[in-house]
Amino acid sequence: MHQVKLIVEKHSDGYIAYPLGVQGVVVGEGATYEEALADVTAALKFHVESFGDEVLRVEPPVLEVFLAEAGIER
């Protein structure tokens, strides 16, 4: 099993999820966190089935993910 780090964003109209460190574009969405996670997992599985395991071989791999905020003066 290959572990993939995912970002899940909450927006006013639902959730968007996408993997990090994958070749190509894979996005999932849902009304809930769980739906978005299930959708992106299914999309990622389809992506690997369509293009092969090499889409997961990104160097260097993503080791950790951090979330930060920055204030921008306007």
Secondary structure, 3 states (H helix, E strand, C coil): CCCCCEEEEEECCEEEEEECCCCCCCCEEECCHHHHHHHHHHHHHHHHHHHCHHHHCCCCCCCCCCCCCCCCCC
